[in-house]
Amino acid sequence: MTTRRRRVKIAYKDEAFLDSEDARPLRILAEYLEPLQAFSREKVSDTVVFFGSARLAAHGPLGNYYADARELARLVTQWSLSQPPTCARYVVCSGGGGGIMEAANRGAADAGGRSIGLNIGLPHEQRPNAYITPELTFEFHYFFMRKLWFAHLARALIVFPGGFGTLDELFELLTLAQTGKLARRIPVVLYGRRYWNEIVDFDALARYGMIAPEDVALFTYADDPVTALECVQREVAPCEEPPKTPDFAHSLKPPAAAA
């Protein structure tokens, strides 16, 4: 009587295992390593990140923000492509969905440039928009890994009006800047002064002592695409040598303990 030998799957090809609780660290690591490989392969070094609501449609009541985000992304991409070949590195990056995210990717495409989409799987089935460069389209399960990649390559951040998600992403970057966790400054541009002044009273935070007065200087305002571009250009260092790919915003080392 012969016995059949049961075929056993290799662990990294066992989908049931990879979807299990025990394999969560592997899934988290994969959401770090896959983008890392892609950015290295595509020679992406630095990004200009656009945040903003998926609800701001091109033809909605606040459609002017969509149009402005599209134009600003076009200007950023045009400016980047006008640099010497070793310096053409500022790739527009969005959250990959609709609304302001779509406008940013669309504007980069208008200028003939590449753009990144860091999409997130949500119950409402947010889909990557059609304007992201295919090789730079990513799908995340973990919000914190997605936010790591927003910060990791960012040279500048432009934040259009948005809701909980936009506020979460904005304050993540402001906290990193305020606490000195990043080894380089990332300029933050809040687009739409009237909106931001109504939604977040930064002056009140300083007045109550919740933030230092100088923390209000961590960001600036803009109300038109040209001004926003100038805010970025003023603070982004000129390219003096070929950049690393990717060029990470490394964490600052903690100060040495006193003897």
C-alpha positions as CSV (number, residue, x, y, z in Angstrom):
1,M,0.0,0.0,0.0
2,T,1.5,3.3,-1.0
3,T,0.9,6.5,0.9
4,R,0.6,9.9,-0.8
5,R,3.0,12.5,0.4
6,R,1.1,15.7,1.4
7,R,2.4,18.7,-0.5
8,V,3.4,21.5,2.0
9,K,3.6,25.1,0.8
10,I,6.7,27.2,1.3
11,A,5.8,29.7,4.0
12,Y,6.3,32.8,1.8
13,K,3.9,31.3,-0.8
14,D,1.3,30.2,1.8
15,E,-1.5,32.9,1.4
16,A,-3.4,31.6,4.5
17,F,-0.2,32.2,6.6
18,L,0.6,35.6,5.1
19,D,-3.0,36.7,5.9
20,S,-2.7,35.5,9.5
21,E,-2.1,37.5,12.7
22,D,1.3,36.0,13.1
23,A,2.4,37.3,9.7
24,R,1.5,40.9,10.3
25,P,5.1,42.0,10.7
26,L,5.8,40.6,7.2
27,R,2.9,42.5,5.7
28,I,4.2,45.7,7.4
29,L,7.7,45.1,6.1
30,A,6.4,44.5,2.6
31,E,4.7,47.9,2.6
32,Y,8.1,49.4,3.3
33,L,10.2,47.3,0.9
34,E,8.0,47.3,-2.2
35,P,7.9,51.2,-2.4
36,L,11.6,51.3,-1.6
37,Q,12.4,49.0,-4.5
38,A,10.2,50.9,-6.9
39,F,11.6,54.4,-5.9
40,S,15.1,53.1,-6.3
41,R,14.3,51.5,-9.7
42,E,12.5,54.6,-11.0
43,K,15.2,56.9,-9.6
44,V,12.7,58.9,-7.5
45,S,14.6,60.9,-4.9
46,D,12.4,63.8,-3.6
47,T,8.8,64.6,-3.7
48,V,6.4,67.6,-3.3
49,V,3.5,66.1,-1.4
50,F,-0.1,67.3,-2.0
51,F,-2.7,66.7,0.7
52,G,-6.4,67.5,0.5
53,S,-10.0,66.2,0.4
54,A,-11.2,63.5,-1.9
55,R,-14.6,65.3,-1.8
56,L,-13.4,68.4,-3.7
57,A,-14.5,67.5,-7.2
58,A,-13.7,69.4,-10.3
59,H,-17.3,70.5,-10.8
60,G,-18.4,70.8,-7.2
61,P,-19.2,73.9,-5.2
62,L,-15.5,74.3,-4.2
63,G,-14.2,73.2,-7.6
64,N,-11.7,76.2,-7.6
65,Y,-9.5,74.2,-5.2
66,Y,-9.4,71.3,-7.7
67,A,-8.4,73.6,-10.5
68,D,-5.8,75.3,-8.3
69,A,-4.3,72.0,-7.2
70,R,-4.1,70.8,-10.8
71,E,-2.4,74.1,-11.9
72,L,0.0,74.1,-9.0
73,A,1.0,70.5,-9.6
74,R,1.6,71.4,-13.3
75,L,3.8,74.3,-12.2
76,V,5.8,72.2,-9.8
77,T,6.4,69.6,-12.4
78,Q,7.2,72.1,-15.1
79,W,9.7,73.8,-12.7
80,S,11.3,70.4,-11.9
81,L,11.6,69.4,-15.5
82,S,13.3,72.7,-16.4
83,Q,16.2,71.9,-14.1
84,P,19.4,70.2,-15.3
85,P,18.9,66.4,-15.7
86,T,20.7,65.6,-12.5
87,C,18.4,68.0,-10.6
88,A,15.0,67.1,-12.2
89,R,13.8,65.3,-9.1
90,Y,10.8,66.9,-7.5
91,V,8.0,64.4,-8.2
92,V,4.4,65.3,-7.3
93,C,3.1,62.8,-4.7
94,S,-0.6,62.4,-3.6
95,G,-2.7,60.0,-1.6
96,G,-3.7,58.4,-4.9
97,G,-7.5,58.9,-4.7
98,G,-10.0,61.4,-6.1
99,G,-10.6,65.1,-5.5
100,I,-7.4,67.1,-4.6
101,M,-5.3,63.9,-5.0
102,E,-6.6,63.4,-8.5
103,A,-6.0,67.0,-9.3
104,A,-2.4,66.8,-8.2
105,N,-1.6,63.7,-10.3
106,R,-3.5,65.2,-13.2
107,G,-1.6,68.5,-13.1
108,A,1.7,66.6,-13.2
109,A,0.5,64.6,-16.2
110,D,-0.5,67.9,-17.9
111,A,3.2,69.0,-17.7
112,G,4.4,65.7,-19.1
113,G,5.9,64.5,-15.8
114,R,5.6,61.5,-13.5
115,S,3.6,61.5,-10.3
116,I,3.2,59.1,-7.3
117,G,0.0,57.8,-5.8
118,L,0.1,56.3,-2.3
119,N,-3.4,54.9,-2.2
120,I,-5.0,53.3,0.9
121,G,-7.6,50.5,0.9
122,L,-10.8,51.8,2.6
123,P,-14.3,50.4,3.2
124,H,-15.6,53.0,0.7
125,E,-13.2,51.4,-1.9
126,Q,-11.0,54.4,-2.7
127,R,-9.6,53.7,-6.1
128,P,-6.3,55.0,-7.5
129,N,-7.0,57.8,-9.9
130,A,-6.2,57.5,-13.6
131,Y,-3.5,60.1,-13.7
132,I,-0.8,58.4,-11.5
133,T,2.3,57.0,-13.2
134,P,1.6,53.3,-13.4
135,E,5.1,52.3,-12.1
136,L,4.5,54.7,-9.1
137,T,1.1,53.5,-8.0
138,F,1.0,51.9,-4.6
139,E,-1.8,50.3,-2.5
140,F,-1.4,50.4,1.3
141,H,-3.3,48.6,4.1
142,Y,-1.6,50.3,7.0
143,F,-2.1,54.0,7.4
144,F,1.2,54.4,9.3
145,M,3.3,52.9,6.5
146,R,1.6,55.1,4.0
147,K,2.3,58.2,6.2
148,L,6.0,57.1,6.5
149,W,6.3,57.2,2.7
150,F,4.7,60.6,2.6
151,A,7.4,61.9,5.0
152,H,10.3,59.9,3.9
153,L,10.9,61.6,0.5
154,A,9.1,64.9,1.1
155,R,10.9,68.1,0.3
156,A,7.8,70.2,0.6
157,L,4.2,69.8,1.7
158,I,1.2,71.6,0.2
159,V,-2.1,71.1,2.1
160,F,-5.4,72.0,0.5
161,P,-8.7,72.0,2.4
162,G,-9.7,68.6,3.8
163,G,-11.2,66.7,6.6
164,F,-10.1,64.2,9.2
165,G,-7.5,62.4,6.9
166,T,-6.0,65.7,5.7
167,L,-5.8,67.0,9.3
168,D,-4.2,63.8,10.4
169,E,-1.5,63.9,7.7
170,L,-0.9,67.7,8.3
171,F,-0.4,67.4,12.0
172,E,1.8,64.3,11.6
173,L,4.3,66.4,9.6
174,L,3.9,69.5,11.8
175,T,4.7,67.3,14.9
176,L,7.8,65.8,13.3
177,A,9.0,69.3,12.5
178,Q,8.1,70.8,15.9
179,T,9.9,68.1,17.8
180,G,12.9,68.1,15.6
181,K,12.5,64.5,14.5
182,L,13.6,65.2,10.9
183,A,17.1,66.1,9.9
184,R,15.9,68.6,7.2
185,R,13.2,71.2,7.1
186,I,10.1,70.4,5.1
187,P,8.3,73.6,4.2
188,V,4.5,73.4,4.7
189,V,2.2,75.5,2.6
190,L,-1.5,75.7,3.7
191,Y,-3.5,76.5,0.6
192,G,-6.6,78.6,1.2
193,R,-6.0,81.0,4.1
194,R,-9.7,81.6,4.8
195,Y,-10.4,77.9,5.2
196,W,-7.4,77.2,7.4
197,N,-8.0,80.2,9.6
198,E,-11.5,79.1,10.2
199,I,-10.8,75.4,10.8
200,V,-7.7,75.6,13.0
201,D,-7.0,78.6,15.3
202,F,-3.2,78.3,15.4
203,D,-2.9,81.7,17.1
204,A,-5.2,80.4,19.9
205,L,-2.9,77.4,20.4
206,A,0.0,79.7,20.9
207,R,-2.0,82.1,23.1
208,Y,-3.0,79.2,25.4
209,G,0.6,78.0,25.5
210,M,-0.2,74.7,23.8
211,I,2.5,75.5,21.1
212,A,5.4,77.9,21.2
213,P,4.9,81.2,19.3
214,E,7.6,80.3,16.9
215,D,5.8,77.1,16.0
216,V,3.4,79.2,13.9
217,A,6.4,79.8,11.6
218,L,6.5,76.1,10.7
219,F,4.0,76.8,7.9
220,T,3.0,79.5,5.5
221,Y,-0.2,80.4,3.6
222,A,-0.9,80.7,-0.1
223,D,-4.1,81.5,-2.0
224,D,-3.0,81.1,-5.6
225,P,-0.7,78.5,-7.4
226,V,2.1,81.0,-8.3
227,T,2.5,82.1,-4.7
228,A,2.4,78.5,-3.5
229,L,5.1,77.6,-5.9
230,E,7.2,80.5,-4.8
231,C,6.9,79.4,-1.2
232,V,8.3,76.0,-2.1
233,Q,11.1,77.4,-4.3
234,R,12.2,79.8,-1.5
235,E,12.8,76.9,0.9
236,V,13.9,74.0,-1.2
237,A,17.7,73.9,-1.5
238,P,19.1,74.1,-5.0
239,C,20.5,70.9,-6.5
240,E,24.3,71.0,-6.4
241,E,25.0,67.4,-7.0
242,P,23.1,64.3,-8.2
243,P,20.7,63.3,-5.4
244,K,20.6,60.0,-3.7
245,T,17.7,57.7,-4.8
246,P,15.7,57.7,-2.6
247,D,16.9,60.7,-0.6
248,F,15.4,60.0,2.8
249,A,14.4,62.5,5.5
250,H,16.4,60.7,8.2
251,S,15.6,61.1,11.9
252,L,17.8,63.2,14.0
253,K,20.0,61.3,16.4
254,P,19.2,61.8,20.0
255,P,21.6,64.1,21.9
256,A,24.4,62.3,23.7
257,A,23.8,61.7,27.4
258,A,25.7,63.9,29.8
259,A,28.7,62.3,31.4
